[in-house]
């Protein structure tokens, strides 16, 4: 939502200010300048990135447009689910988790927390490491190293996507200059035309530079930053799960394990101790 609002503000302020100062909008309508800049930017993007990154950009822009997917209520639900998992493991043993982690979509435990259950990546993350626990993994340091390795790989994959968009932003001003130079070349071919015609052609050529800079710093660059923020929010969600899992493996009680997870959160979305206690108190036994 904020991404769309920001883009609208950029458009209104830039073009509104131009028109308010007496500028002529028709001079800015240069479809061939747009074709040169946009086509070259997209072509360079395709040339420099593998298909996985190209496909990931569409998903990344969609996620950035929605803003941060995790609010305080989402973390309360996650912490409550972790508490339910740890409590079941403590009362009935880790093997009691098998029926839930092997078929989470049919698990009564996961169904209590639909917000977490619909996050397939988070559910897979939780189930994978709980499966290792049920198989007898008890070394906290080895588990932490394994989780960190997966999180780093996930971060690198997402970084490639955001970096590809940022690279497009960095190159767009130069492509605007390319469009402007071609416009000047076209203008020089009409040097014998009257000043009114030459002025229109020169203005059209300068639109290339203007559009290249505007697209880079007004749209593409901010989109890359929004994608980075969205990816960071997802990483923090997984780090919260990691903190709880490691505390559970270390042998801490369920209430202490979820407290470890709570402390891993940023202050703006971190529920306080009382809120967490009330939420975990509503968890139904499985």
KETIVEX-417330 format. One line per 2 residues: number of its first residue (from 0); for each residue y, x, z negated of N, C-alpha, C. Coordinates in steps of 0.1 Angstrom, whole numbers. Atoms other than C-alpha are relative to their C-alpha. Example, Ala and Ser with C-alpha at 12.3 -4.5 7.8 and 13.67 -1.06 7.14 Angstrom:
<kepas>
0	-12,9,0,-45,123,-78,12,9,0 ~ -11,-9,0,-11,137,-71,11,-8,-8 $
</kepas>
This chain:
<kepas>
0	-12,8,0,0,0,0,13,9,0 ~ -12,-8,1,25,27,-10,1,8,13 $
2	-1,-7,-13,16,46,22,7,-8,10 ~ -7,9,-9,27,16,43,14,-1,-3 $
4	-14,2,4,58,11,23,8,12,3 ~ -7,-13,-3,68,48,26,3,1,15 $
6	-2,-1,-14,63,47,64,11,-10,5 ~ -11,10,-3,85,15,66,14,6,-4 $
8	-13,-6,5,112,32,45,5,11,10 ~ -4,-10,-9,112,62,68,6,-5,13 $
10	-4,6,-12,115,41,99,14,-7,-1 ~ -13,7,2,143,19,85,11,9,-2 $
12	-11,-9,3,163,47,72,4,9,12 ~ -3,-9,-11,160,70,102,7,-8,12 $
14	-5,7,-12,165,45,130,12,-9,-4 ~ -12,8,5,188,22,109,12,9,-1 $
16	-12,-9,1,211,52,102,5,4,13 ~ -4,-4,-13,211,62,138,7,-12,7 $
18	-7,11,-6,220,27,150,13,-3,-7 ~ -12,3,8,246,22,122,11,10,4 $
20	-10,-10,-4,263,54,134,5,-1,14 ~ -4,2,-14,267,40,169,-9,5,10 $
22	10,-5,-10,236,55,185,-5,-11,9 ~ 6,9,-10,220,39,215,-15,1,-1 $
24	15,0,2,184,29,209,-8,2,13 ~ 7,-1,-12,175,28,245,-3,15,4 $
26	2,-14,-3,179,66,247,-13,6,-7 ~ 12,-4,8,151,70,221,-13,-4,7 $
28	12,5,-6,126,51,242,-4,9,12 ~ 5,-10,-9,109,80,260,-15,0,0 $
30	14,1,1,73,70,266,-8,13,4 ~ 7,-12,-4,64,102,284,1,12,-10 $
32	-1,-10,11,78,124,256,-11,-3,-11 ~ 10,4,10,56,104,232,-14,4,5 $
34	13,-3,-5,26,109,255,-3,15,-1 ~ 2,-15,0,31,147,257,-3,4,-15 $
36	1,-4,14,35,151,219,-13,-6,-6 ~ 12,6,6,8,126,208,-13,5,7 $
38	12,-5,-7,-17,136,235,-3,14,-3 ~ 3,-14,3,-13,173,228,-5,1,-14 $
40	4,-1,14,-16,168,191,-14,-5,-2 ~ 13,5,1,-47,147,194,-10,9,6 $
42	8,-10,-7,-62,171,219,-3,12,-8 ~ 2,-12,9,-56,201,196,-8,-4,-12 $
44	8,4,12,-70,181,167,-15,0,3 ~ 14,1,-4,-102,174,186,-6,14,3 $
46	5,-14,-3,-105,210,198,-3,8,-12 ~ 1,-9,11,-101,225,164,-9,-5,-12 $
48	8,5,11,-124,203,143,-13,-5,4 ~ 13,5,-3,-161,194,142,0,-16,-1 $
50	1,15,0,-172,157,146,0,-6,-14 ~ 0,5,13,-178,153,109,14,-1,-6 $
52	-14,0,5,-141,161,101,7,-11,8 ~ -7,10,-8,-129,139,130,-3,-14,-5 $
54	4,13,5,-149,109,117,5,-2,-14 ~ -4,1,14,-139,117,81,15,-4,-1 $
56	-14,3,1,-102,114,89,3,-15,0 ~ -2,15,0,-104,77,97,-3,-6,-14 $
58	3,5,14,-121,70,63,11,5,-10 ~ -10,-5,9,-96,93,46,13,-7,1 $
60	-13,8,-1,-66,75,60,-1,-14,-6 ~ 2,13,6,-81,42,50,0,1,-15 $
62	-1,-2,14,-86,55,15,14,3,-5 ~ -14,-3,4,-51,69,13,9,-12,1 $
64	-8,12,-1,-37,36,25,-1,-9,-12 ~ 3,9,11,-53,18,-4,5,6,-13 $
66	-5,-7,13,-39,43,-30,-12,4,-8 ~ 11,-4,9,-59,55,-60,-9,-11,-3 $
68	10,11,2,-91,34,-62,-4,-2,-15 ~ 5,1,14,-95,40,-100,12,-2,-9 $
70	-10,3,11,-74,24,-127,-7,1,-13 ~ 6,-2,13,-79,24,-164,-12,-10,-2 $
72	11,9,1,-101,-7,-162,-13,5,7 ~ 12,-6,-7,-124,11,-137,-6,11,-9 $
74	6,-10,9,-128,40,-161,-6,-6,-13 ~ 6,6,11,-135,17,-190,-14,-6,4 $
76	13,5,-4,-163,1,-170,-9,12,2 ~ 8,-12,-1,-176,36,-161,-5,5,-13 $
78	4,-5,14,-176,47,-197,-9,-9,-7 ~ 9,10,6,-192,15,-208,-14,2,6 $
80	13,-1,-6,-220,20,-183,-7,13,-4 ~ 6,-12,6,-225,56,-194,-5,-2,-14 $
82	4,3,13,-227,44,-229,-13,-7,0 ~ 13,8,-1,-254,19,-220,-12,9,4 $
84	11,-9,-4,-274,46,-202,-4,9,-11 ~ 4,-10,10,-272,71,-230,-6,-7,-12 $
86	5,8,12,-279,44,-257,-15,-3,3 ~ 14,3,-3,-311,33,-238,-8,13,-1 $
88	8,-13,0,-322,70,-234,-2,4,-15 ~ 1,-5,14,-316,77,-271,-10,-9,-8 $
90	8,10,7,-334,45,-283,-15,0,5 ~ 14,1,-6,-364,45,-259,-5,12,7 $
92	4,-13,-7,-364,80,-245,5,0,14 ~ -6,-2,-13,-352,94,-212,-9,-6,11 $
94	9,6,-10,-383,81,-193,3,-15,2 ~ -3,15,-1,-370,45,-200,11,-2,11 $
96	-10,1,-11,-343,53,-174,-5,-1,14 ~ 6,-1,-14,-367,57,-145,1,-13,8 $
98	0,13,-7,-369,20,-136,14,-3,5 ~ -14,3,-4,-331,19,-134,5,9,11 $
100	-5,-10,-10,-324,51,-115,-7,0,13 ~ 7,1,-13,-351,46,-89,4,-11,9 $
102	-5,12,-8,-338,12,-79,12,-6,-7 ~ -13,4,7,-302,10,-91,5,-14,5 $
104	-5,13,-5,-295,-20,-68,-7,-12,-6 ~ 8,10,7,-321,-40,-87,0,1,-15 $
106	0,-2,14,-314,-27,-121,9,-9,-8 ~ -8,9,8,-302,-51,-148,11,8,-7 $
108	-10,-8,6,-283,-22,-164,12,2,10 ~ -11,-2,-10,-263,-14,-132,7,-13,3 $
110	-6,12,-4,-257,-50,-125,10,-5,-10 ~ -11,3,10,-237,-53,-157,13,6,3 $
112	-13,-7,-4,-211,-30,-141,1,0,15 ~ -1,1,-14,-205,-42,-106,10,9,7 $
114	-10,-9,-6,-174,-21,-101,-6,14,3 ~ 6,-13,-2,-194,11,-106,-12,-1,10 $
116	12,2,-9,-225,-3,-88,4,0,15 ~ -3,1,-14,-206,-8,-56,5,14,5 $
118	-4,-14,-4,-195,29,-56,-13,8,2 ~ 13,-5,-3,-226,42,-39,0,15,-2 $
120	0,-15,2,-216,79,-41,-1,3,-15 ~ 0,-2,15,-210,76,-79,-14,-3,-5 $
122	13,4,5,-243,58,-84,-10,10,4 ~ 9,-10,-4,-262,83,-64,2,13,-8 $
124	-3,-12,8,-245,111,-83,-6,-1,-14 ~ 6,2,14,-255,96,-117,-15,0,1 $
126	15,1,-1,-291,88,-106,-6,13,3 ~ 6,-13,-4,-297,122,-91,-2,9,-13 $
128	1,-9,12,-289,140,-124,-8,-6,-11 ~ 8,7,10,-305,114,-146,-15,2,3 $
130	14,-2,-5,-337,119,-125,-4,14,-5 ~ 4,-13,5,-336,156,-134,-2,0,-15 $
132	2,1,14,-332,147,-170,-14,-6,-3 ~ 13,6,3,-363,124,-169,-11,9,4 $
134	10,-10,-4,-382,153,-152,-1,11,-10 ~ 1,-11,11,-375,175,-183,11,10,0 $
136	-11,-10,0,-343,193,-175,8,-1,-12 ~ -7,1,13,-327,202,-208,10,11,-2 $
138	-9,-12,1,-307,234,-201,14,-5,5 ~ -14,5,-3,-270,223,-203,7,9,10 $
140	-7,-10,-9,-257,255,-186,-5,0,14 ~ 6,1,-13,-281,253,-157,5,-13,7 $
142	-4,13,-5,-272,216,-152,15,0,4 ~ -14,-1,-3,-235,223,-154,3,8,13 $
144	-2,-9,-12,-238,251,-127,-4,-8,12 ~ 4,8,-11,-257,227,-105,10,-11,4 $
146	-10,10,-2,-232,199,-109,13,6,6 ~ -12,-7,-5,-203,223,-103,-2,4,15 $
148	2,-4,-14,-219,235,-71,1,-12,9 ~ -1,12,-8,-222,200,-58,14,-5,1 $
150	-14,4,0,-187,191,-68,9,9,9 ~ -7,-9,-8,-174,222,-51,-2,-3,15 $
152	3,3,-14,-192,214,-19,7,-13,5 ~ -7,13,-3,-179,178,-20,15,2,2 $
154	-14,-2,-1,-144,191,-26,4,8,13 ~ -3,-8,-12,-146,216,3,-1,-9,13 $
156	1,9,-12,-158,188,27,13,-9,1 ~ -12,9,0,-128,166,17,12,8,3 $
158	-12,-9,-3,-104,196,18,1,2,15 ~ 0,-2,-14,-114,202,54,7,-12,8 $
160	-6,12,-6,-104,166,63,15,0,-2 ~ -14,0,3,-70,168,46,7,11,7 $
162	-6,-12,-6,-64,203,59,2,-2,15 ~ -1,3,-14,-71,191,95,12,-8,3 $
164	-12,8,-2,-44,164,92,12,8,-3 ~ -12,-9,3,-20,189,76,3,9,12 $
166	-2,-9,-11,-26,213,105,6,-7,12 ~ -6,8,-10,-17,185,129,15,-1,-3 $
168	-14,1,4,15,180,110,8,13,2 ~ -7,-13,-2,23,217,111,3,3,14 $
170	-1,-3,-14,18,218,148,9,-9,8 ~ -7,10,-7,36,187,158,15,3,4 $
172	-13,-4,-4,72,201,157,0,9,12 ~ 1,-9,-12,62,229,181,-3,-8,13 $
174	3,8,-11,47,203,204,12,-9,4 ~ -13,7,-3,80,184,202,9,9,8 $
176	-8,-9,-8,97,215,215,-6,2,14 ~ 6,-1,-13,72,217,243,5,-12,9 $
178	-4,12,-7,81,181,253,15,1,3 ~ -14,-2,-3,118,190,250,3,9,11 $
180	-2,-10,-11,115,220,272,-4,-6,14 ~ 3,6,-13,97,200,299,11,-10,4 $
182	-11,9,-3,125,175,296,12,7,6 ~ -11,-8,-6,151,202,302,-3,5,14 $
184	4,-4,-14,131,215,332,2,-12,10 ~ -2,12,-9,132,179,346,15,-2,2 $
186	-14,1,-1,169,178,339,6,10,10 ~ -6,-10,-9,176,210,357,-3,-3,15 $
188	3,4,-14,159,195,388,10,-11,5 ~ -9,11,-4,186,168,388,14,5,-4 $
190	-13,-6,4,216,192,381,11,-5,9 ~ -10,5,-8,235,177,410,4,-15,-3 $
192	-3,14,3,235,142,395,13,-1,-8 ~ -13,2,8,267,128,378,-2,2,-14 $
194	1,-3,14,274,136,342,-7,-11,-8 ~ 6,11,8,263,102,330,-15,0,1 $
196	15,-1,-2,228,107,345,-5,12,-7 ~ 4,-12,7,226,142,332,0,-2,-15 $
198	0,3,15,236,131,297,-12,-8,-4 ~ 12,8,4,208,105,297,-12,9,0 $
200	12,-9,-1,183,131,308,-1,10,-11 ~ 0,-10,11,194,157,283,-3,-7,-13 $
202	3,7,13,193,131,255,-15,-3,-1 ~ 14,3,0,158,121,266,-8,13,-3 $
204	8,-13,3,147,158,264,1,3,-14 ~ -2,-3,14,161,162,229,-8,-10,-9 $
206	8,10,8,141,131,218,-14,7,-3 ~ 13,-6,3,110,153,221,0,8,-13 $
208	-1,-8,12,122,177,194,1,-10,-12 ~ -2,10,10,133,147,173,-13,-6,-4 $
210	12,7,3,100,129,175,-10,9,-6 ~ 9,-9,6,80,160,168,2,3,-14 $
212	-4,-3,14,99,168,136,-3,-13,-8 ~ 1,12,8,99,131,125,-15,-3,-3 $
214	14,3,2,62,126,131,-6,10,-10 ~ 6,-10,9,54,158,112,3,-2,-14 $
216	-5,0,14,75,154,81,2,-14,-5 ~ -2,13,5,79,117,80,-13,-8,0 $
218	12,8,0,44,105,87,-13,8,-2 ~ 13,-7,0,15,130,94,-1,8,-13 $
220	1,-8,12,23,154,66,-1,-8,-13 ~ 2,8,12,28,127,39,-14,-7,0 $
222	13,5,0,-5,111,51,-10,10,-5 ~ 9,-11,5,-23,144,45,1,1,-15 $
224	-2,-1,15,-8,146,10,-6,-12,-7 ~ 5,12,6,-18,110,3,-16,1,0 $
226	15,-2,0,-54,118,14,-4,10,-10 ~ 4,-9,11,-55,148,-9,1,-6,-13 $
228	0,7,13,-44,127,-38,-11,-10,-2 ~ 11,9,1,-70,101,-30,-13,7,-3 $
230	12,-9,2,-97,128,-28,-1,5,-14 ~ -1,-5,13,-85,142,-61,-4,-10,-10 $
232	4,11,9,-89,108,-78,-15,-2,0 ~ 15,1,-1,-125,106,-66,-7,11,-7 $
234	6,-12,6,-132,141,-78,1,-1,-15 ~ -2,2,15,-118,132,-113,-10,-10,-5 $
236	10,10,4,-141,102,-114,-14,6,-2 ~ 13,-7,1,-171,124,-108,0,10,-12 $
238	-1,-10,11,-159,150,-133,-1,-8,-14 ~ 2,8,12,-158,122,-159,-15,-2,-3 $
240	14,2,1,-194,114,-152,-7,13,-4 ~ 5,-13,4,-202,151,-154,1,3,-15 $
242	-2,-3,14,-187,155,-188,-9,-8,-9 ~ 9,8,8,-207,126,-202,-14,4,1 $
244	14,-4,-2,-240,137,-187,-3,13,-7 ~ 2,-12,6,-236,172,-200,-1,-2,-16 $
246	0,3,14,-228,159,-235,-13,-7,-4 ~ 13,6,3,-259,137,-234,-12,10,1 $
248	10,-10,-1,-281,165,-223,0,10,-12 ~ -2,-9,11,-267,186,-251,-5,-6,-13 $
250	6,7,12,-281,160,-275,10,-8,-8 ~ -9,8,7,-250,142,-286,-3,-15,0 $
252	2,14,0,-251,106,-297,8,-7,12 ~ -7,7,-11,-240,80,-270,15,-1,-2 $
254	-14,1,2,-206,74,-286,8,13,2 ~ -7,-13,-1,-198,111,-287,-1,4,15 $
256	1,-3,-14,-210,116,-251,10,-6,8 ~ -10,7,-8,-187,90,-237,14,4,-4 $
258	-13,-6,4,-159,105,-258,3,13,7 ~ -1,-12,-8,-165,138,-240,5,-5,14 $
260	-4,5,-13,-162,118,-207,14,-5,0 ~ -14,6,0,-130,100,-218,10,11,-1 $
262	-10,-11,1,-113,133,-227,2,7,13 ~ -1,-7,-13,-119,145,-191,10,-7,9 $
264	-9,8,-9,-95,118,-177,14,4,-2 ~ -14,-2,1,-59,121,-169,7,-11,-9 $
266	-6,8,10,-35,105,-194,4,-14,5 ~ -4,13,-5,-23,77,-172,-11,-10,2 $
268	12,9,-2,-58,62,-167,-10,1,-12 ~ 9,-2,11,-74,73,-200,1,-11,-10 $
270	0,10,11,-83,45,-223,0,6,-14 ~ 0,-6,14,-76,51,-260,-14,-2,-7 $
272	13,1,7,-104,54,-285,-4,-15,-4 ~ 2,14,4,-100,18,-297,-4,-9,12 $
274	3,7,-12,-101,4,-262,-15,3,4 ~ 14,-3,-3,-133,23,-255,-10,-5,-9 $
276	9,6,10,-149,12,-287,-2,-15,2 ~ 2,14,-2,-142,-24,-279,-8,-3,12 $
278	7,2,-12,-155,-21,-244,-15,3,-1 ~ 15,-3,2,-188,-4,-254,-6,-10,-10 $
280	5,10,9,-192,-30,-281,-5,-12,7 ~ 4,12,-8,-196,-56,-254,-12,2,9 $
282	11,-3,-9,-224,-38,-236,-12,-7,-5 ~ 12,7,4,-255,-59,-235,-12,9,0 $
284	12,-9,1,-289,-43,-245,-8,-3,12 ~ 9,1,-12,-313,-37,-216,-15,0,-5 $
</kepas>
